[in-house]
Amino acid sequence: MTHEDKAATARPVVTRASRRWTIGFDMGGTYVDLAARASDGTVLDVKRPYDGAPAASVLRALAWLMEHHGIAADQVDRLAHGSTVVTNLLLERTAPPVGVLTTEGFADVLTLGRQNRGDLYAMAVPPPVPQSLFPRALRKEVAGRILADGSEAISLDEAAVCAAASFWHEHGVEAVAVGFLHACRNPAHEQRVRAILADCAPDLRVSLSHEVDPEPREFERFLATALDAYARIAVEHYLGELARGCRALGLPDILVMRSDGFLSPAETIAQCPLSLAMSGPSATLVGIAAQIENEPGGNVPLIVMDIGGTTTDIGLIEDGRPLISSTLTLGPFTLRMRSADVFSVPVGGGSVARVNAAGAVRLGPESQGARPGPAAYGQGGKQATLTDALTVLDRLPDRLAGELVLRRDLAEAALAPLAAVRGCSLTDMAEAIVAAGNAAIAEGIKTHAYAHGLDPSDCVLVAAGGGGAQHAAEVADLAGVRLVRIPAHAGIAAALGLLDAGTASLAECKLDTSLDDFIVAEECGRLTDDSLTGTDASVHWTIALCYQGQDAPIELAFDPAHDTREALAARFDMQHARLRGHLLPGHDRRVLGLRRVTVPVRPALGTAIPKQERAASGHPSHGPCRLAETTTTIWVPQGWRAIRTNGAWHMMPAPRPETRNPTSDKGRSDA
């Protein structure tokens, strides 16, 4: 027997029944996307339309996956979930309003904000955020004051807290945000309020500012806490129903993707619902980064465009890693929270189209969602959407994933009133709707890229989500991008990303010291992580630096074993010049914080690319044409071409035919 024969005999045989599975599932605005990877590297993919309430739709999709692919519940080792439930909630703002309890004299902080003027010439300055989420009538003040040094100046008026609870009960309020002055220095009053409300209003959900955002600056802290309370009930109900359904199916406990790209248990997420704000988009970025990790040219900056049913999420990947930010912009909200650096544009397949008084076409933020959905779905939707426009233009197949039939007659009926207002044909109306969506997305891409010192022309645009490949080339043309990549099974990129996501242990500390006095080994030695001692893990360090007098630091990745203070100073100056356009010579560089993220290394189970997607290179397809994939549809416009290489599609402008100068030809002939 040869050496190879012996090795083959010794290798364990993995049968269908002995496979162990990891399942990732993502809930978007219209579909439930699922990906499952077996211990032998086999990958399955499913895209199922909504069928009822969100949690029920997810559970039905999970049951369908397991039944149709013969996966037993006891073969599933891990469930990882990404969700846009909070993203869509904050964009559409359909939940009931919440109450606010704050220090006497500070109830209007949420109305006043920072007085930033987006429109310098406006006669009236609107509130910085929609006030319908926490109406002034539902905000209550109580006596009690903590000073900036953390000492108590005035004791808490506990009777007023009980009175506020009675008021909220009378007005049907189910959740309340508690934000007191200087609670980040001394949370005693907020903690006492929780205890009081637990006695006099046990059914009231309570969010405390020192837990949601334990940083100075009242408006930012109060806003994050109010939105945490606003999302709490929806997230609690959704995750609770999902957990109960998974237990009934015999499946393991759920891990949920946080906005920062790591997984946490569902019960932990339910206590900090705002951490779900960028759950789905973060999963997409993790998946795209994992796919390009070992590819040639993987260090080219990527702009990831994930188009779903409600939003287009734009993220960035540099040096193979998704960019992380301490500030999250979502619709009208700017939140101070650690998140994948994603810019959301309220344009998706279900976005409602309208014509304004000037005859211009606008899309979103209103969305038909999954129910009733676009008119073409035949589920009762009457308003024209982006999907209806694409259906009229014949850019979509007759059937979408999940056997969802598109009816062109219903799409045309929805567009007819808008076409009548503009006095144009249905085709022209549909083209105008698509053009409006492409323009809004392209502007979002340029804004987000330039804000990070990136020129879109130096980047590759990666299309993800069910609608990404449909708009990628046209958006790229408007944004100045010359190369588009559509990865294998782009329509379920978030679900595939969940297969590669991991849990993490986080340690961080706040500092305020000069970089010249910063002792790397000493400071980093304080952030130890004993919980993962003896395990294989990767450790990632970041340091927050700024110039003296600044309070908005720049985070840099660094290696404590090799980076010197001089190297950190040089990299900080370079990044500051790139992002902010200038340097401050002579100003002291300050260290404001350290962060250590420890990620356990999971065993590699092969690439997360379904077998049918591993295709060899083919001949280019020239536009205009439609390319059908299992989870998305690619549109190649006029003047563009697409070629498939190793499972991924690449689109680029078609080379222009060379024109010959007759005069030059004649001259050469005469010579």
C-alpha positions as CSV (number, residue, x, y, z in Angstrom):
1,M,0.0,0.0,0.0
2,T,1.4,3.4,-1.0
3,H,1.8,6.3,1.3
4,E,-1.1,8.1,-0.5
5,D,-3.4,5.0,-0.1
6,K,-2.6,4.8,3.7
7,A,-3.4,8.5,4.0
8,A,-6.7,8.1,2.2
9,T,-7.6,5.1,4.4
10,A,-6.9,7.0,7.5
11,R,-8.9,10.1,6.5
12,P,-12.3,10.1,8.1
13,V,-15.2,9.7,5.7
14,V,-17.8,12.5,6.2
15,T,-21.3,11.2,5.3
16,R,-24.4,13.2,4.8
17,A,-25.7,12.2,8.2
18,S,-22.5,13.0,10.0
19,R,-22.1,16.5,8.7
20,R,-22.1,19.3,11.2
21,W,-23.7,22.6,10.1
22,T,-23.3,26.3,10.7
23,I,-26.3,28.3,9.5
24,G,-26.3,32.0,8.9
25,F,-29.6,33.8,8.2
26,D,-30.2,37.5,7.5
27,M,-33.5,39.3,7.6
28,G,-33.7,42.2,5.2
29,G,-36.5,44.4,4.1
30,T,-38.1,41.9,1.7
31,Y,-36.4,38.5,1.9
32,V,-34.9,36.1,4.4
33,D,-31.5,35.0,3.2
34,L,-29.9,31.8,4.5
35,A,-26.6,30.1,4.0
36,A,-25.5,26.9,5.5
37,R,-22.0,25.4,5.6
38,A,-21.2,21.8,6.5
39,S,-18.1,20.4,8.1
40,D,-16.9,19.1,4.8
41,G,-17.1,22.6,3.2
42,T,-20.4,22.1,1.4
43,V,-22.4,25.4,1.2
44,L,-26.1,25.7,0.6
45,D,-28.0,28.9,-0.1
46,V,-31.7,29.9,0.2
47,K,-33.5,33.1,-0.5
48,R,-37.1,33.1,0.8
49,P,-39.7,35.9,0.6
50,Y,-41.4,37.2,3.7
51,D,-44.6,35.3,4.6
52,G,-46.2,37.0,7.6
53,A,-44.5,38.6,10.6
54,P,-40.7,38.9,10.6
55,A,-39.9,36.2,13.2
56,A,-42.4,33.8,11.7
57,S,-41.0,34.4,8.3
58,V,-37.5,33.6,9.5
59,L,-38.6,30.4,11.3
60,R,-40.4,29.2,8.2
61,A,-37.4,29.9,6.1
62,L,-35.2,27.9,8.5
63,A,-37.6,25.0,8.6
64,W,-37.7,25.0,4.7
65,L,-33.9,24.9,4.5
66,M,-33.6,22.0,6.9
67,E,-36.5,20.0,5.3
68,H,-35.4,20.5,1.7
69,H,-31.7,19.7,2.4
70,G,-32.1,17.0,4.9
71,I,-30.5,18.8,7.8
72,A,-31.5,17.5,11.2
73,A,-31.7,19.9,14.2
74,D,-29.0,17.9,16.1
75,Q,-26.6,18.4,13.2
76,V,-26.6,22.2,13.6
77,D,-23.8,23.5,15.8
78,R,-24.3,27.2,15.4
79,L,-27.0,29.7,14.3
80,A,-25.8,33.2,13.4
81,H,-28.3,35.9,12.6
82,G,-28.1,39.4,11.1
83,S,-31.1,41.7,11.0
84,T,-32.2,45.1,9.6
85,V,-35.1,45.3,12.1
86,V,-33.6,48.3,13.9
87,T,-32.2,49.9,10.7
88,N,-35.7,49.8,9.1
89,L,-37.4,50.9,12.3
90,L,-35.3,54.1,12.6
91,L,-35.6,54.9,8.9
92,E,-39.4,54.3,8.7
93,R,-40.1,55.3,12.3
94,T,-43.4,53.3,12.7
95,A,-43.0,52.3,16.3
96,P,-45.0,53.9,19.2
97,P,-43.4,57.0,20.9
98,V,-41.4,56.6,24.1
99,G,-41.2,58.6,27.3
100,V,-38.1,60.5,28.5
101,L,-37.1,61.2,32.1
102,T,-34.4,63.8,32.6
103,T,-33.0,66.3,35.0
104,E,-35.1,69.3,35.9
105,G,-34.6,72.0,33.2
106,F,-33.2,69.7,30.5
107,A,-36.3,68.2,28.8
108,D,-35.6,70.3,25.6
109,V,-32.1,68.9,25.0
110,L,-33.5,66.5,22.4
111,T,-35.1,69.4,20.6
112,L,-32.2,71.8,20.7
113,G,-29.5,69.4,19.8
114,R,-26.1,71.0,18.8
115,Q,-27.7,73.7,16.7
116,N,-25.9,72.5,13.7
117,R,-27.2,74.3,10.6
118,G,-27.6,72.0,7.6
119,D,-29.3,74.9,5.7
120,L,-27.7,78.2,6.5
121,Y,-30.4,80.2,4.8
122,A,-33.5,78.5,6.3
123,M,-35.9,80.9,8.0
124,A,-36.7,78.4,10.7
125,V,-34.2,75.8,12.1
126,P,-36.0,72.4,12.5
127,P,-35.2,70.1,15.4
128,P,-32.1,67.9,14.7
129,V,-34.1,64.7,14.9
130,P,-37.8,63.8,14.4
131,Q,-39.7,64.7,17.6
132,S,-42.5,62.3,17.0
133,L,-40.4,59.5,18.5
134,F,-40.3,61.2,21.9
135,P,-42.9,64.0,21.9
136,R,-42.3,66.9,24.3
137,A,-45.6,66.0,26.1
138,L,-44.1,62.6,27.1
139,R,-40.9,64.1,28.5
140,K,-40.8,64.5,32.3
141,E,-38.3,66.3,34.5
142,V,-37.5,65.4,38.1
143,A,-35.4,67.3,40.7
144,G,-32.0,65.9,41.5
145,R,-28.6,67.0,40.4
146,I,-25.2,65.2,39.9
147,L,-22.3,67.6,39.4
148,A,-19.6,67.3,36.8
149,D,-17.2,65.8,39.4
150,G,-19.7,63.1,40.2
151,S,-20.9,64.5,43.5
152,E,-24.5,64.8,44.4
153,A,-25.8,68.4,44.8
154,I,-29.5,67.7,45.0
155,S,-31.1,64.4,46.0
156,L,-33.4,62.6,43.6
157,D,-37.2,63.4,43.9
158,E,-38.4,59.8,44.1
159,A,-42.1,60.8,44.3
160,A,-41.8,62.6,41.0
161,V,-40.4,59.5,39.4
162,C,-43.5,57.5,40.5
163,A,-45.8,60.3,39.3
164,A,-44.1,60.2,35.9
165,A,-44.6,56.4,35.7
166,S,-48.4,56.9,36.4
167,F,-48.5,59.5,33.6
168,W,-46.9,57.3,31.1
169,H,-49.1,54.4,32.1
170,E,-52.2,56.6,31.4
171,H,-50.9,57.5,28.0
172,G,-50.0,53.9,27.0
173,V,-46.2,54.4,27.0
174,E,-44.4,51.1,27.1
175,A,-40.7,52.2,27.1
176,V,-38.9,55.1,28.7
177,A,-35.4,56.6,28.3
178,V,-33.7,57.9,31.4
179,G,-31.0,60.5,30.9
180,F,-29.6,62.6,33.8
181,L,-27.0,65.3,33.8
182,H,-23.5,63.8,34.4
183,A,-24.8,60.3,34.8
184,C,-21.7,59.0,33.0
185,R,-19.7,60.2,36.0
186,N,-22.1,59.0,38.7
187,P,-25.0,56.8,37.6
188,A,-26.5,56.5,41.1
189,H,-29.7,58.5,40.3
190,E,-30.4,56.6,37.1
191,Q,-29.9,53.3,38.9
192,R,-32.3,54.4,41.6
193,V,-34.9,55.3,39.0
194,R,-34.7,51.8,37.6
195,A,-35.3,50.3,41.0
196,I,-38.3,52.7,41.6
197,L,-39.9,51.9,38.2
198,A,-39.4,48.2,38.8
199,D,-41.7,48.6,41.8
200,C,-44.3,51.0,40.5
201,A,-44.3,50.2,36.8
202,P,-42.8,46.7,36.4
203,D,-44.0,46.4,32.7
204,L,-42.2,49.5,31.6
205,R,-39.0,49.0,29.6
206,V,-36.2,51.2,30.8
207,S,-33.1,52.4,29.0
208,L,-30.4,54.2,31.1
209,S,-28.1,56.6,29.5
210,H,-25.0,55.6,31.5
211,E,-25.4,52.0,30.1
212,V,-26.3,52.9,26.5
213,D,-23.6,55.6,26.0
214,P,-21.4,56.2,29.0
215,E,-19.7,59.3,27.6
216,P,-19.9,63.0,28.2
217,R,-22.1,65.3,26.0
218,E,-25.7,65.3,27.0
219,F,-27.4,65.5,23.6
220,E,-25.5,62.6,22.1
221,R,-26.0,60.5,25.2
222,F,-29.7,61.4,25.5
223,L,-30.4,60.7,21.8
224,A,-28.8,57.3,21.9
225,T,-30.7,56.4,25.0
226,A,-34.1,57.6,23.6
227,L,-33.5,55.6,20.4
228,D,-32.5,52.5,22.4
229,A,-35.8,52.8,24.3
230,Y,-37.6,53.3,20.9
231,A,-36.2,50.1,19.5
232,R,-36.4,48.0,22.7
233,I,-39.9,46.6,22.4
234,A,-39.6,45.7,18.8
235,V,-36.3,43.9,19.3
236,E,-37.4,42.2,22.5
237,H,-40.5,40.8,20.8
238,Y,-38.7,39.8,17.6
239,L,-35.7,38.1,19.3
240,G,-37.9,36.5,21.9
241,E,-40.2,34.9,19.3
242,L,-37.3,33.8,17.3
243,A,-35.6,32.2,20.2
244,R,-38.7,30.3,21.2
245,G,-39.2,29.1,17.6
246,C,-35.6,27.9,17.3
247,R,-36.0,26.0,20.6
248,A,-39.2,24.4,19.3
249,L,-37.2,23.2,16.2
250,G,-34.5,21.8,18.4
251,L,-31.9,24.3,17.2
252,P,-29.1,25.8,19.4
253,D,-29.3,29.3,20.9
254,I,-28.9,32.2,18.4
255,L,-25.9,34.4,18.0
256,V,-26.7,37.9,16.6
257,M,-24.5,40.1,14.6
258,R,-23.7,43.5,16.3
259,S,-23.1,46.7,14.4
260,D,-19.3,46.3,15.0
261,G,-19.1,43.1,13.1
262,F,-19.0,40.6,15.9
263,L,-21.6,38.1,17.3
264,S,-23.3,38.1,20.7
265,P,-26.0,35.9,22.3
266,A,-29.5,37.0,21.6
267,E,-30.3,37.7,25.2
268,T,-27.4,40.1,25.4
269,I,-28.5,42.0,22.3
270,A,-32.1,42.3,23.7
271,Q,-30.6,44.4,26.5
272,C,-28.8,46.8,24.1
273,P,-31.1,46.8,21.0
274,L,-29.4,49.8,19.4
275,S,-26.3,47.6,18.8
276,L,-28.4,46.0,16.0
277,A,-28.6,49.3,14.0
278,M,-26.0,48.1,11.4
279,S,-26.3,44.3,12.0
280,G,-27.1,43.2,8.4
281,P,-24.7,45.6,6.7
282,S,-21.9,44.6,9.0
283,A,-22.5,40.9,8.1
284,T,-22.2,41.8,4.5
285,L,-18.9,43.6,5.0
286,V,-17.5,40.7,7.0
287,G,-18.5,38.3,4.2
288,I,-17.0,40.4,1.4
289,A,-13.8,40.8,3.4
290,A,-13.5,37.1,3.9
291,Q,-14.0,36.3,0.2
292,I,-11.2,38.7,-0.9
293,E,-8.8,37.8,1.9
294,N,-6.5,35.6,-0.1
295,E,-7.1,37.1,-3.6
296,P,-4.5,38.9,-5.6
297,G,-5.1,42.7,-5.4
298,G,-7.0,42.3,-2.1
299,N,-5.5,45.5,-0.8
300,V,-7.4,47.7,-3.3
301,P,-10.0,49.8,-1.5
302,L,-13.5,48.4,-1.9
303,I,-16.8,50.3,-1.8
304,V,-19.5,47.8,-0.9
305,M,-23.0,48.7,-2.1
306,D,-25.7,46.5,-0.5
307,I,-29.2,47.2,-2.0
308,G,-32.1,45.5,-0.3
309,G,-35.8,46.2,-0.2
310,T,-35.7,49.3,2.0
311,T,-32.2,50.8,2.0
312,T,-28.9,50.9,0.2
313,D,-26.0,50.4,2.6
314,I,-22.6,51.7,1.6
315,G,-19.5,50.4,3.4
316,L,-15.8,50.6,2.9
317,I,-13.0,47.9,3.1
318,E,-9.4,49.0,3.3
319,D,-6.4,46.7,3.6
320,G,-8.8,43.8,3.7
321,R,-10.8,45.0,6.7
322,P,-14.1,46.8,7.0
323,L,-13.7,50.3,8.3
324,I,-15.1,50.9,11.8
325,S,-16.4,54.2,13.1
326,S,-17.4,55.6,16.5
327,T,-20.2,57.5,14.8
328,L,-23.1,56.0,12.9
329,T,-25.3,58.0,10.5
330,L,-28.7,56.5,9.8
331,G,-31.3,58.7,8.1
332,P,-31.7,61.8,10.2
333,F,-29.8,60.4,13.1
334,T,-26.1,60.7,14.0
335,L,-25.4,58.3,16.8
336,R,-22.3,58.0,18.9
337,M,-21.7,54.2,18.8
338,R,-19.1,51.8,17.5
339,S,-20.2,50.4,14.2
340,A,-19.2,49.3,10.8
341,D,-18.7,52.6,8.9
342,V,-21.8,52.4,6.8
343,F,-23.7,55.1,5.1
344,S,-27.4,54.3,4.5
345,V,-29.4,55.8,1.6
346,P,-33.2,55.3,1.9
347,V,-33.5,53.7,-1.5
348,G,-34.3,50.1,-2.1
349,G,-36.4,47.8,-4.2
350,G,-39.5,48.6,-2.3
351,S,-39.0,52.4,-2.1
352,V,-42.0,54.3,-3.1
353,A,-41.7,56.7,-6.1
354,R,-43.4,60.0,-6.3
355,V,-43.4,63.1,-8.5
356,N,-43.1,66.5,-6.7
357,A,-44.6,69.8,-7.6
358,A,-41.7,70.6,-10.0
359,G,-42.2,67.3,-11.8
360,A,-39.0,65.8,-10.4
361,V,-39.0,62.1,-9.4
362,R,-38.2,61.2,-5.8
363,L,-37.7,57.8,-4.1
364,G,-38.1,56.9,-0.5
365,P,-37.8,56.9,2.4
366,E,-41.2,55.3,2.5
367,S,-41.1,51.7,1.5
368,Q,-43.7,49.1,0.6
369,G,-41.6,46.5,2.5
370,A,-42.4,42.9,2.0
371,R,-46.1,43.3,2.7
372,P,-47.8,44.5,0.5
373,G,-44.5,45.0,-1.4
374,P,-44.2,46.4,-4.9
375,A,-47.3,46.3,-7.0
376,A,-45.6,43.7,-9.3
377,Y,-45.7,41.2,-6.4
378,G,-49.5,40.9,-6.7
379,Q,-49.9,41.2,-2.9
380,G,-52.1,44.3,-2.9
381,G,-49.5,47.0,-3.3
382,K,-50.7,50.0,-5.3
383,Q,-47.9,52.5,-5.1
384,A,-45.1,52.6,-7.7
385,T,-41.7,51.4,-6.5
386,L,-38.2,50.9,-7.9
387,T,-38.9,47.2,-8.4
388,D,-42.0,48.1,-10.4
389,A,-40.0,50.4,-12.6
390,L,-37.4,47.6,-13.3
391,T,-40.2,45.2,-14.1
392,V,-41.7,47.6,-16.7
393,L,-38.3,47.9,-18.3
394,D,-38.0,44.1,-18.5
395,R,-34.7,44.2,-16.4
396,L,-36.0,41.5,-14.0
397,P,-36.9,37.9,-14.7
398,D,-40.5,36.8,-14.5
399,R,-39.8,35.0,-11.3
400,L,-37.6,36.1,-8.4
401,A,-35.9,33.9,-5.8
402,G,-38.4,32.0,-3.7
403,E,-40.7,31.5,-6.8
404,L,-42.0,35.1,-6.4
405,V,-43.9,35.9,-9.7
406,L,-43.6,39.4,-11.0
407,R,-46.7,40.8,-12.8
408,R,-45.8,43.5,-15.3
409,D,-49.5,44.5,-15.8
410,L,-49.7,45.5,-12.1
411,A,-46.4,47.3,-12.2
412,E,-47.6,49.3,-15.2
413,A,-50.9,50.2,-13.5
414,A,-48.9,51.5,-10.5
415,L,-46.7,53.7,-12.7
416,A,-49.6,55.0,-14.8
417,P,-50.7,57.8,-12.4
418,L,-47.1,59.1,-12.2
419,A,-46.6,59.0,-15.9
420,A,-49.9,61.0,-16.4
421,V,-48.6,63.7,-14.0
422,R,-45.4,64.0,-16.0
423,G,-47.1,63.6,-19.3
424,C,-44.7,60.8,-20.5
425,S,-44.8,57.2,-21.5
426,L,-44.6,54.3,-19.0
427,T,-41.2,53.4,-20.3
428,D,-39.9,57.0,-19.8
429,M,-41.5,57.1,-16.3
430,A,-39.8,53.8,-15.3
431,E,-36.4,55.1,-16.6
432,A,-36.8,58.3,-14.6
433,I,-37.5,56.3,-11.4
434,V,-34.4,54.1,-12.0
435,A,-32.3,57.1,-12.8
436,A,-33.4,58.9,-9.6
437,G,-32.5,55.8,-7.5
438,N,-29.1,55.5,-9.2
439,A,-28.3,59.2,-8.7
440,A,-29.2,59.0,-5.0
441,I,-27.0,56.0,-4.5
442,A,-24.1,57.4,-6.5
443,E,-24.2,60.6,-4.4
444,G,-24.1,58.5,-1.3
445,I,-21.1,56.6,-2.5
446,K,-19.2,59.8,-3.4
447,T,-20.0,61.4,-0.1
448,H,-18.9,58.4,1.9
449,A,-15.7,57.8,0.0
450,Y,-14.5,61.4,-0.1
451,A,-15.2,61.7,3.6
452,H,-12.6,59.0,4.2
453,G,-10.1,60.5,1.8
454,L,-10.8,57.9,-0.9
455,D,-11.3,58.8,-4.6
456,P,-14.0,56.4,-6.0
457,S,-12.0,56.1,-9.2
458,D,-9.3,54.4,-7.2
459,C,-11.7,51.9,-5.7
460,V,-13.6,48.8,-6.8
461,L,-17.4,48.8,-6.4
462,V,-18.7,45.5,-4.9
463,A,-22.4,44.9,-5.5
464,A,-24.3,42.9,-2.8
465,G,-27.9,42.4,-1.8
466,G,-30.7,41.4,-4.1
467,G,-30.6,44.6,-6.0
468,G,-27.0,45.5,-6.0
469,A,-26.1,43.8,-9.3
470,Q,-29.1,45.4,-11.0
471,H,-27.8,49.0,-10.4
472,A,-24.0,48.5,-10.0
473,A,-22.8,49.5,-13.4
474,E,-25.0,52.6,-13.8
475,V,-24.2,53.7,-10.2
476,A,-20.5,53.1,-10.9
477,D,-20.6,55.2,-14.0
478,L,-22.2,58.1,-12.1
479,A,-19.7,57.8,-9.2
480,G,-16.6,57.6,-11.4
481,V,-15.8,53.9,-10.6
482,R,-14.3,51.9,-13.4
483,L,-14.5,48.4,-12.1
484,V,-17.5,46.5,-10.6
485,R,-17.3,43.2,-8.8
486,I,-20.3,41.0,-8.2
487,P,-19.2,38.2,-5.8
488,A,-20.6,34.7,-5.8
489,H,-24.2,34.7,-4.6
490,A,-24.1,38.4,-4.0
491,G,-27.8,38.3,-3.2
492,I,-27.1,36.6,0.1
493,A,-23.8,38.2,1.0
494,A,-24.9,39.0,4.5
495,A,-25.9,35.4,5.2
496,L,-22.6,34.2,3.8
497,G,-20.8,36.7,6.0
498,L,-22.4,35.3,9.1
499,L,-20.8,32.0,8.4
500,D,-17.4,33.7,8.8
501,A,-18.2,36.0,11.7
502,G,-17.0,35.3,15.2
503,T,-17.5,36.3,18.8
504,A,-15.0,38.7,20.4
505,S,-13.7,39.7,23.8
506,L,-13.4,43.5,24.1
507,A,-11.1,45.4,26.5
508,E,-10.7,49.2,26.4
509,C,-9.6,52.1,28.5
510,K,-9.9,55.9,28.3
511,L,-6.7,57.9,28.5
512,D,-5.6,61.5,28.2
513,T,-1.9,61.5,28.0
514,S,0.8,62.9,25.6
515,L,2.0,60.4,23.0
516,D,5.5,61.5,24.0
517,D,4.8,60.1,27.5
518,F,2.9,57.0,26.3
519,I,4.7,53.8,27.3
520,V,3.3,51.2,24.9
521,A,4.2,48.0,26.8
522,E,2.9,49.4,30.2
523,E,-0.4,50.7,28.9
524,C,-1.2,47.8,26.8
525,G,-0.3,45.4,29.6
526,R,-3.2,46.7,31.6
527,L,-5.7,45.4,29.0
528,T,-5.3,41.7,29.6
529,D,-7.8,39.1,28.6
530,D,-7.7,36.0,30.8
531,S,-10.9,34.6,29.4
532,L,-9.1,33.3,26.3
533,T,-5.9,32.1,27.9
534,G,-4.7,28.9,26.3
535,T,-6.9,29.2,23.2
536,D,-6.0,30.1,19.7
537,A,-7.0,33.7,19.1
538,S,-6.1,36.8,17.1
539,V,-5.6,40.1,18.9
540,H,-6.3,43.4,17.2
541,W,-5.2,46.7,18.8
542,T,-6.4,50.3,18.1
543,I,-5.2,53.5,19.5
544,A,-7.2,56.8,19.5
545,L,-5.0,59.9,18.8
546,C,-5.7,63.6,18.4
547,Y,-3.9,66.9,18.6
548,Q,-4.0,68.9,21.8
549,G,-7.3,70.8,21.9
550,Q,-9.2,68.4,19.7
551,D,-11.9,66.1,21.1
552,A,-12.6,64.0,17.9
553,P,-9.7,61.4,17.8
554,I,-8.6,59.3,14.9
555,E,-8.3,55.5,15.5
556,L,-5.3,53.7,14.2
557,A,-4.6,50.0,14.1
558,F,-1.3,49.2,15.7
559,D,1.0,46.4,16.9
560,P,2.3,47.0,20.4
561,A,5.2,44.7,19.7
562,H,6.6,46.7,16.8
563,D,5.0,50.1,16.6
564,T,7.1,52.9,18.3
565,R,5.8,56.3,19.4
566,E,7.6,57.8,16.4
567,A,5.9,55.4,14.0
568,L,2.5,56.1,15.5
569,A,3.1,59.9,15.3
570,A,4.0,59.6,11.6
571,R,1.0,57.5,10.8
572,F,-1.4,59.7,12.7
573,D,-0.1,62.8,10.9
574,M,-0.5,61.1,7.5
575,Q,-4.1,60.0,8.4
576,H,-5.0,63.4,9.8
577,A,-3.8,65.1,6.6
578,R,-5.8,62.6,4.5
579,L,-9.0,62.8,6.4
580,R,-9.0,66.5,7.5
581,G,-6.8,68.1,4.9
582,H,-4.2,69.7,7.2
583,L,-1.6,69.2,10.0
584,L,-1.1,71.1,13.2
585,P,2.7,71.5,13.6
586,G,3.8,72.2,17.1
587,H,0.7,70.7,18.7
588,D,1.1,67.9,21.2
589,R,-0.3,64.6,20.1
590,R,-2.6,63.1,22.7
591,V,-3.6,59.5,23.4
592,L,-7.3,59.3,24.3
593,G,-7.9,55.6,24.4
594,L,-6.8,52.0,23.7
595,R,-8.8,49.1,22.6
596,R,-8.0,45.4,22.4
597,V,-10.3,43.0,20.5
598,T,-9.5,39.3,21.0
599,V,-11.2,37.0,18.4
600,P,-11.1,33.2,18.9
601,V,-9.8,31.5,15.7
602,R,-12.5,29.2,14.3
603,P,-11.4,26.2,12.2
604,A,-11.4,26.8,8.5
605,L,-14.1,24.8,6.7
606,G,-13.3,25.8,3.2
607,T,-14.6,28.7,1.1
608,A,-18.1,30.0,1.6
609,I,-18.8,29.9,-2.1
610,P,-21.6,27.5,-3.3
611,K,-20.4,24.8,-5.6
612,Q,-22.4,25.9,-8.6
613,E,-20.8,29.4,-8.4
614,R,-17.2,28.1,-8.8
615,A,-17.2,28.6,-12.6
616,A,-14.3,29.1,-14.8
617,S,-13.6,32.2,-16.8
618,G,-16.0,32.8,-19.7
619,H,-16.5,35.0,-22.6
620,P,-17.6,38.6,-21.9
621,S,-21.2,39.6,-22.1
622,H,-21.8,43.0,-23.7
623,G,-24.6,45.3,-22.7
624,P,-27.4,45.9,-22.8
625,C,-28.2,42.5,-21.4
626,R,-29.6,40.8,-18.3
627,L,-27.7,38.0,-16.6
628,A,-29.7,35.8,-14.3
629,E,-28.1,34.3,-11.1
630,T,-29.8,32.3,-8.4
631,T,-30.1,35.1,-5.8
632,T,-29.8,38.2,-7.9
633,T,-30.1,39.6,-11.5
634,I,-27.2,41.4,-13.1
635,W,-27.9,44.3,-15.5
636,V,-25.1,45.1,-18.0
637,P,-26.0,48.5,-19.5
638,Q,-25.1,49.9,-22.9
639,G,-21.4,50.5,-23.1
640,W,-20.4,48.0,-20.4
641,R,-19.3,44.4,-20.5
642,A,-19.3,41.6,-17.9
643,I,-17.0,38.6,-17.6
644,R,-17.1,35.8,-15.1
645,T,-13.9,34.7,-13.3
646,N,-13.7,32.1,-10.6
647,G,-17.3,32.5,-9.5
648,A,-17.4,36.3,-9.5
649,W,-18.6,38.6,-12.2
650,H,-16.6,41.7,-13.1
651,M,-18.1,44.6,-15.0
652,M,-16.2,47.4,-16.7
653,P,-16.8,49.9,-19.5
654,A,-16.4,48.2,-22.9
655,P,-13.4,49.4,-24.8
656,R,-14.2,51.9,-27.5
657,P,-13.5,50.7,-31.1
658,E,-10.4,52.3,-32.5
659,T,-11.1,54.9,-35.2
660,R,-8.7,55.1,-38.1
661,N,-7.7,58.4,-39.6
662,P,-8.0,58.1,-43.4
663,T,-5.5,60.9,-43.9
664,S,-2.9,59.1,-41.7
665,D,-3.6,55.8,-43.5
666,K,-3.1,57.5,-46.9
667,G,0.1,59.1,-45.7
668,R,1.5,55.7,-44.6
669,S,0.5,54.2,-47.9
670,D,2.1,56.9,-49.9
671,A,5.3,56.5,-47.9
